[in-house]
């Protein structure tokens, strides 16, 4: 069951790299499908923004898996190469590690215990 995730956000492509951006996007989606089928990740969901500053945030993907799957992904050369391609063509690429599922319950319990220990 997923307890970890990666949020990858991107802005519009760099000037002159628009066609390459489309190529990299579709190639990247194929990679996520293959990695899901191989059990390297649990799931992924891709989003295109409909409002806000498109230059800064044109879309994002949420990749979910176990803590072990996400840790292994971060170390994998094919994942890192994929990120380099995205960073090379896009602006405002941000990668954020996240907790989800049971990890969030543990996180909130830890927070509550800390608040109590601090008298807050």
MDTraj code that builds the backbone (N, CA, C; nanometers):
import mdtraj as md
import numpy as np

residues = "UNK UNK UNK UNK UNK UNK UNK UNK UNK UNK UNK UNK UNK UNK UNK UNK UNK UNK UNK UNK UNK UNK UNK UNK UNK UNK UNK UNK UNK UNK UNK UNK UNK UNK UNK UNK UNK UNK UNK UNK UNK UNK UNK UNK UNK UNK UNK UNK UNK UNK UNK UNK UNK UNK UNK UNK UNK UNK UNK UNK UNK UNK UNK UNK UNK UNK UNK UNK UNK UNK UNK UNK UNK UNK UNK UNK UNK UNK UNK UNK UNK UNK UNK UNK UNK UNK UNK UNK UNK UNK UNK UNK UNK UNK UNK UNK UNK UNK UNK UNK UNK UNK UNK UNK UNK UNK UNK UNK UNK UNK UNK UNK UNK UNK UNK UNK UNK UNK UNK UNK".split()
xyz = np.array([
    [0.0838, -0.1190, 0.0000],
    [0.0000, 0.0000, 0.0000],
    [0.0877, 0.1246, 0.0000],
    [0.0494, 0.2210, -0.0798],
    [0.1289, 0.3436, -0.0940],
    [0.1339, 0.4222, 0.0366],
    [0.2555, 0.4568, 0.0741],
    [0.2747, 0.5447, 0.1904],
    [0.3746, 0.6557, 0.1581],
    [0.4143, 0.6640, 0.0305],
    [0.5087, 0.7667, -0.0139],
    [0.4701, 0.8104, -0.1548],
    [0.5129, 0.9305, -0.1888],
    [0.4816, 0.9833, -0.3212],
    [0.5871, 1.0840, -0.3633],
    [0.5897, 1.1089, -0.4923],
    [0.6731, 1.2144, -0.5489],
    [0.5789, 1.3063, -0.6269],
    [0.5916, 1.4339, -0.6029],
    [0.5181, 1.5345, -0.6790],
    [0.6194, 1.6019, -0.7709],
    [0.5983, 1.5914, -0.9005],
    [0.6868, 1.6555, -0.9977],
    [0.6040, 1.7601, -1.0720],
    [0.6444, 1.8867, -1.0583],
    [0.5745, 1.9981, -1.1214],
    [0.6629, 2.0575, -1.2306],
    [0.5986, 2.1132, -1.3332],
    [0.6747, 2.1769, -1.4396],
    [0.5969, 2.2957, -1.4958],
    [0.6744, 2.3894, -1.5512],
    [0.6163, 2.5042, -1.6196],
    [0.6179, 2.4802, -1.7691],
    [0.6027, 2.5861, -1.8447],
    [0.6038, 2.5764, -1.9906],
    [0.7445, 2.5397, -2.0390],
    [0.7541, 2.4858, -2.1605],
    [0.8863, 2.4520, -2.2148],
    [0.9707, 2.5766, -2.2387],
    [1.0997, 2.5562, -2.2366],
    [1.1917, 2.6645, -2.2727],
    [1.1679, 2.7022, -2.4190],
    [1.1874, 2.8286, -2.4508],
    [1.1675, 2.8760, -2.5885],
    [1.2513, 2.7931, -2.6849],
    [1.1874, 2.7521, -2.7938],
    [1.2560, 2.6748, -2.8970],
    [1.2591, 2.5249, -2.8695],
    [1.2082, 2.4825, -2.7540],
    [1.2111, 2.3395, -2.7200],
    [1.0700, 2.2801, -2.7081],
    [0.9720, 2.3486, -2.7643],
    [0.8326, 2.3067, -2.7514],
    [0.8075, 2.1677, -2.8112],
    [0.8586, 2.1414, -2.9307],
    [0.8373, 2.0106, -2.9936],
    [0.9093, 1.8997, -2.9170],
    [1.0283, 1.9295, -2.8704],
    [1.1026, 1.8319, -2.7902],
    [1.0281, 1.8051, -2.6597],
    [0.9640, 1.9070, -2.6050],
    [0.8875, 1.8902, -2.4809],
    [0.7743, 1.7897, -2.5000],
    [0.7056, 1.7967, -2.6118],
    [0.5992, 1.6993, -2.6395],
    [0.6555, 1.5583, -2.6491],
    [0.7669, 1.5457, -2.7179],
    [0.8327, 1.4158, -2.7328],
    [0.8725, 1.3585, -2.5958],
    [0.9335, 1.4414, -2.5132],
    [0.9763, 1.3975, -2.3805],
    [0.8551, 1.3650, -2.2933],
    [0.7480, 1.4434, -2.3028],
    [0.6283, 1.4168, -2.2231],
    [0.5734, 1.2777, -2.2534],
    [0.5517, 1.2467, -2.3809],
    [0.4943, 1.1164, -2.4162],
    [0.5882, 1.0012, -2.3833],
    [0.7171, 1.0215, -2.4007],
    [0.8158, 0.9199, -2.3639],
    [0.8140, 0.8954, -2.2130],
    [0.8031, 1.0039, -2.1372],
    [0.7996, 0.9938, -1.9913],
    [0.6747, 0.9197, -1.9455],
    [0.5616, 0.9457, -2.0093],
    [0.4377, 0.8747, -1.9729],
    [0.4514, 0.7248, -1.9992],
    [0.5185, 0.6891, -2.1074],
    [0.5439, 0.5475, -2.1372],
    [0.6306, 0.4851, -2.0280],
    [0.7317, 0.5596, -1.9824],
    [0.8174, 0.5084, -1.8746],
    [0.7360, 0.4815, -1.7488],
    [0.6501, 0.5781, -1.7100],
    [0.5696, 0.5584, -1.5895],
    [0.4803, 0.4356, -1.6039],
    [0.4210, 0.4163, -1.7220],
    [0.3367, 0.2979, -1.7461],
    [0.4176, 0.1693, -1.7318],
    [0.5377, 0.1673, -1.7890],
    [0.6244, 0.0496, -1.7802],
    [0.6663, 0.0243, -1.6362],
    [0.7007, 0.1292, -1.5640],
    [0.7445, 0.1132, -1.4252],
    [0.6302, 0.0658, -1.3366],
    [0.5099, 0.1098, -1.3661],
    [0.3922, 0.0623, -1.2925],
    [0.3690, -0.0860, -1.3219],
    [0.3732, -0.1228, -1.4489],
    [0.3524, -0.2628, -1.4887],
    [0.4582, -0.3548, -1.4283],
    [0.5794, -0.3030, -1.4119],
    [0.6895, -0.3823, -1.3554],
    [0.6872, -0.3838, -1.2023],
    [0.5954, -0.3089, -1.1411],
    [0.5868, -0.3052, -0.9950],
    [0.6859, -0.2110, -0.9294],
    [0.7465, -0.1238, -1.0073],
    [0.8427, -0.0289, -0.9491],
    [0.7735, 0.0863, -0.8784],
    [0.6502, 0.1164, -0.9194],
    [0.5666, 0.2150, -0.8527],
    [0.4266, 0.1558, -0.8421],
    [0.3463, 0.2123, -0.7531],
    [0.2082, 0.1638, -0.7395],
    [0.1152, 0.2302, -0.8412],
    [0.1281, 0.3617, -0.8547],
    [0.0416, 0.4341, -0.9476],
    [0.0998, 0.5711, -0.9783],
    [0.0414, 0.6348, -1.0786],
    [0.0765, 0.7731, -1.1080],
    [-0.0445, 0.8403, -1.1711],
    [-0.0548, 0.9703, -1.1481],
    [-0.1625, 1.0499, -1.2043],
    [-0.1028, 1.1799, -1.2560],
    [-0.1345, 1.2133, -1.3807],
    [-0.0815, 1.3324, -1.4440],
    [-0.1917, 1.4383, -1.4524],
    [-0.1558, 1.5616, -1.4258],
    [-0.2509, 1.6720, -1.4250],
    [-0.1990, 1.7862, -1.5103],
    [-0.2879, 1.8491, -1.5836],
    [-0.2587, 1.9741, -1.6542],
    [-0.3402, 2.0836, -1.5886],
    [-0.2762, 2.1921, -1.5554],
    [-0.3472, 2.2998, -1.4864],
    [-0.4365, 2.3767, -1.5840],
    [-0.5481, 2.4252, -1.5324],
    [-0.6433, 2.5021, -1.6130],
    [-0.6480, 2.6489, -1.5734],
    [-0.5822, 2.6806, -1.4635],
    [-0.5785, 2.8196, -1.4183],
    [-0.4475, 2.8434, -1.3457],
    [-0.4229, 2.9687, -1.3124],
    [-0.2983, 3.0031, -1.2457],
    [-0.1924, 3.0452, -1.3454],
    [-0.0698, 3.0539, -1.2990],
    [0.0417, 3.0969, -1.3813],
    [0.0973, 2.9775, -1.4592],
    [0.0553, 2.9641, -1.5842],
    [0.0962, 2.8494, -1.6671],
    [0.2462, 2.8477, -1.6946],
    [0.3063, 2.9647, -1.7006],
    [0.4511, 2.9708, -1.7229],
    [0.5232, 2.8976, -1.6107],
    [0.4737, 2.9110, -1.4882],
    [0.5383, 2.8489, -1.3731],
    [0.4865, 2.7087, -1.3443],
    [0.3580, 2.6844, -1.3674],
    [0.3009, 2.5538, -1.3327],
    [0.1996, 2.5116, -1.4391],
    [0.2503, 2.4494, -1.5444],
    [0.1653, 2.4032, -1.6543],
    [0.1054, 2.2662, -1.6237],
    [0.1732, 2.1909, -1.5405],
    [0.1235, 2.0581, -1.5063],
    [0.2054, 1.9950, -1.3969],
    [0.1573, 1.8792, -1.3526],
    [0.2306, 1.8044, -1.2515],
    [0.1872, 1.6590, -1.2533],
    [0.2684, 1.5766, -1.1920],
    [0.2401, 1.4338, -1.1804],
    [0.2602, 1.3935, -1.0348],
    [0.1745, 1.3065, -0.9873],
    [0.1892, 1.2487, -0.8543],
    [0.2175, 1.0999, -0.8747],
    [0.3328, 1.0566, -0.8286],
    [0.3750, 0.9167, -0.8381],
    [0.3657, 0.8569, -0.6987],
    [0.2955, 0.7443, -0.6865],
    [0.2748, 0.6845, -0.5546],
    [0.3336, 0.5442, -0.5483],
    [0.3802, 0.5096, -0.4285],
    [0.4348, 0.3772, -0.4047],
    [0.4671, 0.3602, -0.2583],
    [0.5284, 0.2492, -0.2282],
    [0.5745, 0.2288, -0.0919],
    [0.6996, 0.3125, -0.0702],
    [0.7364, 0.3291, 0.0543],
    [0.8586, 0.4036, 0.0853],
    [0.9781, 0.3390, 0.0159],
    [0.9808, 0.2067, 0.0113],
    [1.0910, 0.1349, -0.0532],
    [1.0918, 0.1575, -0.2043],
    [0.9735, 0.1550, -0.2666],
    [0.9667, 0.1785, -0.4110],
    [1.0148, 0.3188, -0.4466],
    [0.9696, 0.4172, -0.3713],
    [1.0068, 0.5561, -0.4010],
    [1.1555, 0.5784, -0.3756],
    [1.2090, 0.5205, -0.2685],
    [1.3531, 0.5336, -0.2405],
    [1.4346, 0.4697, -0.3524],
    [1.3912, 0.3525, -0.3989],
    [1.4635, 0.2842, -0.5069],
    [1.4556, 0.3651, -0.6361],
    [1.3412, 0.4262, -0.6599],
    [1.3245, 0.5075, -0.7798],
    [1.4227, 0.6243, -0.7804],
    [1.4375, 0.6907, -0.6664],
    [1.5295, 0.8042, -0.6573],
    [1.6735, 0.7649, -0.6895],
    [1.7088, 0.6406, -0.6625],
    [1.8455, 0.5937, -0.6866],
    [1.8649, 0.5375, -0.8275],
    [1.7562, 0.5132, -0.8989],
    [1.7632, 0.4462, -1.0292],
    [1.8133, 0.5403, -1.1387],
    [1.9059, 0.4925, -1.2165],
    [1.9652, 0.5729, -1.3224],
    [1.8626, 0.6125, -1.4281],
    [1.7700, 0.5225, -1.4654],
    [1.6727, 0.5567, -1.5687],
    [1.5772, 0.6665, -1.5214],
    [1.5418, 0.6671, -1.3943],
    [1.4589, 0.7748, -1.3381],
    [1.5362, 0.9068, -1.3396],
    [1.6605, 0.9026, -1.2995],
    [1.7420, 1.0246, -1.2970],
    [1.7632, 1.0806, -1.4373],
    [1.7823, 0.9926, -1.5348],
    [1.7975, 1.0382, -1.6730],
    [1.6684, 1.1030, -1.7221],
    [1.5567, 1.0448, -1.6834],
    [1.4278, 1.1016, -1.7208],
    [1.4133, 1.2430, -1.6649],
    [1.4523, 1.2613, -1.5392],
    [1.4438, 1.3938, -1.4781],
    [1.5334, 1.4953, -1.5484],
    [1.6520, 1.4526, -1.5883],
    [1.7429, 1.5433, -1.6596],
    [1.6774, 1.5909, -1.7894],
    [1.6100, 1.5016, -1.8601],
    [1.5408, 1.5410, -1.9829],
    [1.4333, 1.6458, -1.9536],
    [1.3561, 1.6226, -1.8497],
    [1.2490, 1.7162, -1.8137],
    [1.3067, 1.8518, -1.7750],
    [1.4115, 1.8505, -1.6953],
    [1.4744, 1.9749, -1.6506],
    [1.5373, 2.0510, -1.7667],
    [1.5874, 1.9776, -1.8644],
    [1.6526, 2.0401, -1.9797],
    [1.5542, 2.1141, -2.0694],
    [1.4310, 2.0674, -2.0773],
    [1.3345, 2.1306, -2.1677],
    [1.2335, 2.2208, -2.0980],
    [1.2149, 2.2019, -1.9668],
    [1.1111, 2.2761, -1.8963],
    [1.1668, 2.3783, -1.7996],
    [1.0812, 2.4736, -1.7636],
    [1.1170, 2.5704, -1.6612],
    [1.0381, 2.5387, -1.5349],
    [1.0909, 2.5852, -1.4227],
    [1.0247, 2.5677, -1.2937],
    [0.9925, 2.4225, -1.2611],
    [1.0850, 2.3344, -1.2877],
    [1.0662, 2.1936, -1.2526],
    [1.0967, 2.1790, -1.1035],
    [1.0002, 2.1236, -1.0307],
    [1.0133, 2.1047, -0.8869],
    [0.9801, 1.9608, -0.8537],
    [1.0636, 1.8989, -0.7723],
    [1.0423, 1.7602, -0.7300],
    [1.0293, 1.7609, -0.5783],
    [0.9158, 1.7109, -0.5293],
    [0.8872, 1.7119, -0.3870],
    [0.8547, 1.5707, -0.3404],
    [0.9241, 1.5250, -0.2366],
    [0.8929, 1.3957, -0.1757],
    [0.7813, 1.4143, -0.0753],
    [0.6881, 1.3220, -0.0726],
    [0.5694, 1.3343, 0.0121],
    [0.5421, 1.2052, 0.0874],
    [0.4672, 1.2206, 0.1961],
    [0.4141, 1.1061, 0.2696],
    [0.2648, 1.0981, 0.2410],
    [0.2099, 0.9781, 0.2465],
    [0.0675, 0.9573, 0.2238],
    [0.0242, 0.8310, 0.2971],
    [-0.1015, 0.7993, 0.2905],
    [-0.1515, 0.6762, 0.3522],
    [-0.1206, 0.6684, 0.5002],
    [-0.0787, 0.5503, 0.5439],
    [-0.0478, 0.5272, 0.6848],
    [0.0625, 0.6182, 0.7372],
    [0.1524, 0.6585, 0.6504],
    [0.2617, 0.7462, 0.6930],
    [0.2077, 0.8803, 0.7424],
    [0.0950, 0.9248, 0.6868],
    [0.0362, 1.0509, 0.7329],
    [-0.0204, 1.0376, 0.8739],
    [-0.0812, 0.9230, 0.9047],
    [-0.1332, 0.9018, 1.0402],
    [-0.0189, 0.9042, 1.1407],
    [0.0901, 0.8372, 1.1083],
    [0.2075, 0.8363, 1.1955],
    [0.2638, 0.9771, 1.2098],
    [0.2692, 1.0488, 1.1013],
    [0.3207, 1.1858, 1.1036],
    [0.2372, 1.2743, 1.1960],
    [0.1063, 1.2650, 1.1857],
    [0.0194, 1.3483, 1.2680],
    [0.0256, 1.3079, 1.4153],
    [0.0427, 1.1786, 1.4425],
    [0.0607, 1.1339, 1.5812],
    [0.1900, 1.1911, 1.6385],
    [0.2966, 1.1886, 1.5582],
    [0.4251, 1.2445, 1.6001],
    [0.4110, 1.3932, 1.6290],
    [0.3388, 1.4627, 1.5463],
    [0.3143, 1.6064, 1.5623],
    [0.2390, 1.6328, 1.6926],
    [0.1337, 1.5559, 1.7147],
    [0.0546, 1.5741, 1.8373],
    [0.1382, 1.5462, 1.9623],
    [0.2212, 1.4418, 1.9589],
    [0.3081, 1.4083, 2.0722],
    [0.4070, 1.5199, 2.0964],
    [0.4627, 1.5755, 1.9905],
    [0.5591, 1.6849, 2.0042],
    [0.4935, 1.8092, 2.0620],
    [0.3767, 1.8429, 2.0138],
    [0.3044, 1.9581, 2.0683],
    [0.2791, 1.9397, 2.2196],
    [0.2362, 1.8206, 2.2548],
    [0.2062, 1.7925, 2.3961],
    [0.3336, 1.8045, 2.4805],
    [0.4457, 1.7504, 2.4298],
    [0.5710, 1.7553, 2.5043],
    [0.6229, 1.8978, 2.5209],
    [0.5823, 1.9861, 2.4300],
    [0.6246, 2.1266, 2.4355],
    [0.5260, 2.2118, 2.5125],
    [0.4177, 2.1494, 2.5600],
    [0.3176, 2.2233, 2.6356],
    [0.2326, 2.3149, 2.5485],
    [0.2212, 2.2810, 2.4237],
    [0.1432, 2.3640, 2.3305],
    [0.0081, 2.3013, 2.3006],
])
top = md.Topology()
chain = top.add_chain()
for i, resn in enumerate(residues, 1):
    res = top.add_residue(resn, chain, resSeq=i)
    for name in ("N", "CA", "C"):
        top.add_atom(name, md.element.get_by_symbol(name[0]), res)
traj = md.Trajectory(xyz[None], top)
